[in-house]
């Protein structure tokens, strides 16, 4: 299974399997700052905090202990072997 999750901090990524259900959750936080340069007559700061949660039913039994995840270039790949 692959899931597109561009720009996330991998340390906030959680993947677990319980009772034929796969749960993927991510918390995101992004801060941007802008000013007009040397004068500092104005500045602007924005902060975005969000959460992504996806729950999927699995078609059969899987061995959760052997689950493998790999996150590269904004793509999460999950491998779930069958029991």
C-alpha angles and dihedrals in degrees: 000000000000129000126187110230106160121189100007128140104247091215089068093053117108125183124178140161124216131161097348091313129116116206123193119183133174133177117208131197125177130175126191127188130192133179136167094249128249097002096056089202088147139012134181130203126185128186125194121192120180145155133219120199126174124179120188132182113232120225094229146351117310133188100246092186089064096046114132127199130190126183117193132155094350096310123111115205118195123191116195116181117209121245 
